[in-house]
Amino acid sequence: MTAVKSIGGCRLVVRAERGTENSVVAILQRYLTRDGKGNFGGETSFLYGCSNNNQRIECWWGMLRKHCCQFWMDYCCSTKTRWFL
C-alpha cells in the first residue's frame, strides 16, 4: 500500500496467471479500482491469463516442489490449520 500511495494510484488493468500469490493481487486490484470509470473498474480491472513467457521458471518450481518442498508446504498448511482450530 505504501507503493500505491507513493505513486498516487495503481494500474488500470493487471493481467496475471492463476498462481497462489495472484489471488491476493486480484482482490487488491479490484478493491483499489472499485470506483473506476469506463471499462476497467472493479471486476474488469484484473484478468487471468496463461503465461507462456515463464515456462522455464515454472518448470523449475514444479521440480523443486515435487522433490523437496511439497512436504514442507503440506506440513506448514496442516500446522496452520491445527493452530486456528
ZIFEN-V393919 format. One record per residue. PHI is phi in radians with two decimals (none if undefined). Layout:
BEGIN
phi=PHI
phi=PHI
END
This chain:
BEGIN
phi=none
phi=-1.08
phi=-1.13
phi=-1.07
phi=-1.15
phi=-1.20
phi=-1.71
phi=1.40
phi=2.65
phi=-2.42
phi=-1.09
phi=-1.23
phi=-2.41
phi=-2.10
phi=-2.08
phi=-2.61
phi=-1.41
phi=-1.47
phi=-1.62
phi=-1.00
phi=-1.21
phi=-1.34
phi=-1.16
phi=-1.22
phi=-1.05
phi=-1.08
phi=-1.07
phi=-1.13
phi=-1.06
phi=-1.14
phi=-1.18
phi=-1.17
phi=-1.90
phi=-1.04
phi=-1.74
phi=-1.12
phi=-1.73
phi=1.43
phi=-1.45
phi=-2.15
phi=-2.10
phi=1.04
phi=-1.04
phi=-1.49
phi=-1.53
phi=-2.30
phi=-2.13
phi=-1.59
phi=-2.71
phi=-1.49
phi=-2.02
phi=-1.57
phi=-1.54
phi=-2.13
phi=-1.13
phi=-1.11
phi=-1.21
phi=-1.12
phi=-1.10
phi=-1.07
phi=-1.08
phi=-1.08
phi=-1.18
phi=-1.05
phi=-1.11
phi=-1.14
phi=-1.60
phi=-2.66
phi=-1.57
phi=-1.03
phi=-0.97
phi=-1.21
phi=-1.11
phi=-1.13
phi=-1.07
phi=-1.13
phi=-1.13
phi=-1.19
phi=-1.15
phi=-1.08
phi=-1.10
phi=-1.13
phi=-1.11
phi=-1.36
phi=-1.48
END
